[in-house]
């Protein structure tokens, strides 16, 4: 990684503030008055900081090719803006921004004009702005910088928490929980007068489309007159169920594909327990969440969206696994039209085909059967599977880390058999032979 975690944290706050300034200036020009356009009360727009931080992590290796750097920034930023907008609407039942009046928009969340602008910003950020900011950050004493970052993070957390509680009508629930406690009730009224009313006024001015009614009222309207069904629509339980089904089906598909093309029966699993490909599972959940409203569109639209999303997603997964585990799980350097060996045009087209097949054929079939599960049983099953997968992923990460330590130690001739209890457990249960069988294509970098 080009920049340290410390520098990336500073980039997040600097760009969040810069984004807030830009939003305020734009709103002042359009409405002829000052309006705090931040999601939180402070002078920060975290979506800008998040985008800049992700640019810094995932895009530096593309700076040798300006076109792919521009395209990568455009796709990554559009993905962030779309998912953030969709998630906020899912949580609060209103859009926080709407590009429906601008040409070449998608569901009002993103539009070509601003996506191109994001791509230009990505090029400027990677080539010029980040190195300049890193020079300025280096002038700040490290100890003082760390203290300031902790302080800013704590303030942002409190600000975001207060905003979320106010918007979702949680002040009423908090008041009910404190009912009967005189002093607590006084504090609740004081906080309501001093904080929640201010936040409500701020959100109404900044985002006129936002509905700040209580969570109970919104839920009552949403479920009134409807029969309770497990994982109905594009709910969290539906996405969790699809994640596990997609992870299993993806592992089976890759195994069969490798058997046909190479004649070898090899593991394609991402974890040490179970035939689950995390990349495919997350991909199925992501495609469903993003394309759910578009599921009745034409095949060509789904193919293009799947190709772009799948390529960007696979690229991000490749960079992430290399940064976190120091391991490359796939390498397309031998394919034509590849990008850094992380993605290639042929497999991007496969993602597009998979999007069409998934949304038109597999998703309706699987969704119907998922919704037939008894409500209580479905929730218990999903919760248990989530716990299992969290443990499985943590254990897989530890086993990979220990496997890498053994390999590097043996290569350098300094590996010691003396180990802690955890390392002894990992060495006994996940020895080199088993890890090579689970991850036959893993390559440490």
MOBEL-V359774 format. One record per helix or strand of 2 or more residues. SS is the DSSP state (H for helix, E for strand). FROM is the first residue (numbers start at 1). LEN is the number of residues. Records with the same first field share a line. If there is no record, write none. Layout:
BEGIN
SS->FROM-LEN, FROM-LEN
END
This chain:
BEGIN
H->5-27, 46-13, 60-3, 66-27, 112-27, 142-26, 170-8, 182-25, 215-9, 236-27, 278-17, 299-27, 345-27, 375-38, 421-9, 432-7
E->105-2, 110-2, 327-2, 338-2, 343-2, 443-2
END
